[in-house]
């Protein structure tokens, strides 16, 4: 027994010796915290000609408290706070920045930054290009009054209105030069619409159409009472024409003959707007208190969809469609958006400093509205945010018309015509 005990003790001792001789590596430790703040750069949005919005997010202050966060930008890569920058406070979390003093049609590089006692750290770099400015095509002094509507088909651009010699003009070189068109058409031009190869013009003297690019016009109001026409649109091959107080009419033979819409909500009313969204038609109708109506059966019956809009002391001054959304501009109040045919409305006027909106144009994802006294505003995020786009326009411009062709957007101000490209 004693021998067995000695042997066991010896084995334990040997095991301990071997264990004690084994080398062990250094203990794994967490890396020391970074001395600088950790910041990321947000995407650029609300891009205009001379301004844009950006921002960032600070996830870690560093070894000392932050003293400043913001964004810096330059026309060269890797901008630093030695170049133009914002100061948007301090501390962790997200922040928003407004970039000002930019040049139109210029590429900029942007980085968010965070500064503490150890120095300044930067987020990833993003880039963007500011929008181009408006180019004057027709001086304001050339026409006595207003251009009221702008439409295009192919390479042909048409402008119509009142107060100048020949109320309709045509350009085939993107607005650089115009020729007067007055063969067979009379009156102030209130609206124009292109259906296939036919150009329709709603004037103070009735409805006219041209099938030869505006060279000649013929009366196209058979079935419509004599008087002023105010609007025109189409759902497929079915045309709709709005009058200045005699209601709404539709045509199924490209405007040769017209049939009155007899729904009591529409009958004998002034029809100021006609727009189509999918298979639905919307009109703004009313002689004194215009409201928005929807038809889901090609214009035979109509239901009001503006009950939830703030129309107590205001009118619907403009409606437009983009994608699957309908927008209604309540004059002096703001822009409202619906994606369920008017069952629910959401106000989308952030950034608009003037809600006196008269007209609009849409080109892809870009929305532009024209105001009375504050020029034009642009949104590239479905109306969530708006930025002024007035570089090149007269100060305090009142927009009388907006239109587009395949490459450009056009606007009219006090008889003058302006053009800009859209990226």
Secondary structure in CASP SS format (residue, H / E / C, confidence):
PFRMAT SS
TARGET T0000
AUTHOR 0000-0000-0000
METHOD secondary structure of the structure
MODEL  1
X C 1.00
X H 1.00
X H 1.00
X H 1.00
X H 1.00
X H 1.00
X H 1.00
X H 1.00
X H 1.00
X H 1.00
X H 1.00
X H 1.00
X H 1.00
X H 1.00
X H 1.00
X H 1.00
X H 1.00
X H 1.00
X H 1.00
X H 1.00
X H 1.00
X C 1.00
X C 1.00
X C 1.00
X C 1.00
X C 1.00
X C 1.00
X C 1.00
X C 1.00
X C 1.00
X C 1.00
X C 1.00
X C 1.00
X C 1.00
X C 1.00
X C 1.00
X C 1.00
X E 1.00
X E 1.00
X E 1.00
X E 1.00
X C 1.00
X C 1.00
X C 1.00
X E 1.00
X C 1.00
X C 1.00
X C 1.00
X C 1.00
X C 1.00
X C 1.00
X E 1.00
X E 1.00
X E 1.00
X E 1.00
X E 1.00
X E 1.00
X E 1.00
X E 1.00
X E 1.00
X C 1.00
X C 1.00
X C 1.00
X C 1.00
X C 1.00
X C 1.00
X C 1.00
X E 1.00
X E 1.00
X E 1.00
X E 1.00
X E 1.00
X E 1.00
X E 1.00
X C 1.00
X C 1.00
X C 1.00
X C 1.00
X C 1.00
X C 1.00
X C 1.00
X C 1.00
X C 1.00
X C 1.00
X E 1.00
X C 1.00
X C 1.00
X C 1.00
X C 1.00
X C 1.00
X C 1.00
X C 1.00
X E 1.00
X E 1.00
X E 1.00
X E 1.00
X E 1.00
X E 1.00
X E 1.00
X C 1.00
X C 1.00
X C 1.00
X C 1.00
X C 1.00
X C 1.00
X C 1.00
X E 1.00
X E 1.00
X E 1.00
X E 1.00
X E 1.00
X E 1.00
X E 1.00
X E 1.00
X E 1.00
X E 1.00
X C 1.00
X C 1.00
X E 1.00
X E 1.00
X E 1.00
X E 1.00
X E 1.00
X E 1.00
X E 1.00
X E 1.00
X E 1.00
X E 1.00
X E 1.00
X C 1.00
X C 1.00
X C 1.00
X C 1.00
X C 1.00
X E 1.00
X E 1.00
X E 1.00
X E 1.00
X C 1.00
X H 1.00
X H 1.00
X H 1.00
X C 1.00
X C 1.00
X C 1.00
X C 1.00
X E 1.00
X E 1.00
X E 1.00
X E 1.00
X E 1.00
X E 1.00
X E 1.00
X C 1.00
X C 1.00
X E 1.00
X E 1.00
X E 1.00
X E 1.00
X E 1.00
X E 1.00
X C 1.00
X C 1.00
X C 1.00
X C 1.00
X C 1.00
X C 1.00
X E 1.00
X E 1.00
X E 1.00
X E 1.00
X C 1.00
X C 1.00
X C 1.00
X C 1.00
X C 1.00
X C 1.00
X C 1.00
X E 1.00
X E 1.00
X E 1.00
X C 1.00
X C 1.00
X C 1.00
X C 1.00
X C 1.00
X C 1.00
X C 1.00
X E 1.00
X E 1.00
X E 1.00
X E 1.00
X E 1.00
X E 1.00
X E 1.00
X C 1.00
X C 1.00
X E 1.00
X E 1.00
X E 1.00
X E 1.00
X E 1.00
X E 1.00
X C 1.00
X C 1.00
X E 1.00
X E 1.00
X E 1.00
X E 1.00
X E 1.00
X C 1.00
X C 1.00
X C 1.00
X C 1.00
X C 1.00
X C 1.00
X C 1.00
X E 1.00
X E 1.00
X C 1.00
X C 1.00
X C 1.00
X C 1.00
X C 1.00
X C 1.00
X C 1.00
X C 1.00
X C 1.00
X E 1.00
X E 1.00
X E 1.00
X E 1.00
X E 1.00
X E 1.00
X E 1.00
X C 1.00
X C 1.00
X E 1.00
X E 1.00
X E 1.00
X E 1.00
X E 1.00
X E 1.00
X E 1.00
X C 1.00
X C 1.00
X C 1.00
X E 1.00
X E 1.00
X E 1.00
X E 1.00
X C 1.00
X C 1.00
X C 1.00
X C 1.00
X C 1.00
X C 1.00
X C 1.00
X E 1.00
X E 1.00
X C 1.00
X C 1.00
X C 1.00
X C 1.00
X C 1.00
X C 1.00
X C 1.00
X C 1.00
X C 1.00
X E 1.00
X E 1.00
X E 1.00
X E 1.00
X E 1.00
X E 1.00
X E 1.00
X E 1.00
X C 1.00
X C 1.00
X E 1.00
X E 1.00
X E 1.00
X E 1.00
X E 1.00
X E 1.00
X C 1.00
X C 1.00
X C 1.00
X C 1.00
X C 1.00
X E 1.00
X E 1.00
X E 1.00
X E 1.00
X E 1.00
X C 1.00
X C 1.00
X C 1.00
X C 1.00
X C 1.00
X C 1.00
X C 1.00
X E 1.00
X E 1.00
X C 1.00
X C 1.00
X C 1.00
X C 1.00
X C 1.00
X C 1.00
X C 1.00
X C 1.00
X C 1.00
X C 1.00
X C 1.00
X E 1.00
X E 1.00
X E 1.00
X E 1.00
X E 1.00
X E 1.00
X E 1.00
X C 1.00
X C 1.00
X E 1.00
X E 1.00
X E 1.00
X E 1.00
X E 1.00
X E 1.00
X C 1.00
X C 1.00
X C 1.00
X E 1.00
X E 1.00
X E 1.00
X E 1.00
X E 1.00
X C 1.00
X C 1.00
X C 1.00
X C 1.00
X C 1.00
X C 1.00
X C 1.00
X E 1.00
X E 1.00
X C 1.00
X C 1.00
X C 1.00
X C 1.00
X C 1.00
X C 1.00
X C 1.00
X C 1.00
X C 1.00
X E 1.00
X E 1.00
X E 1.00
X E 1.00
X E 1.00
X E 1.00
X E 1.00
X C 1.00
X C 1.00
X E 1.00
X E 1.00
X E 1.00
X E 1.00
X E 1.00
X E 1.00
X C 1.00
X C 1.00
X C 1.00
X C 1.00
X E 1.00
X E 1.00
X E 1.00
X E 1.00
X C 1.00
X C 1.00
X C 1.00
X C 1.00
X C 1.00
X C 1.00
X C 1.00
X E 1.00
X E 1.00
X C 1.00
X C 1.00
X C 1.00
X C 1.00
X C 1.00
X C 1.00
X C 1.00
X C 1.00
X C 1.00
X C 1.00
X E 1.00
X E 1.00
X E 1.00
X E 1.00
X E 1.00
X E 1.00
X C 1.00
X C 1.00
X C 1.00
X E 1.00
X E 1.00
X E 1.00
X E 1.00
X E 1.00
X E 1.00
X C 1.00
X C 1.00
X E 1.00
X E 1.00
X E 1.00
X E 1.00
X E 1.00
X E 1.00
X C 1.00
X C 1.00
END
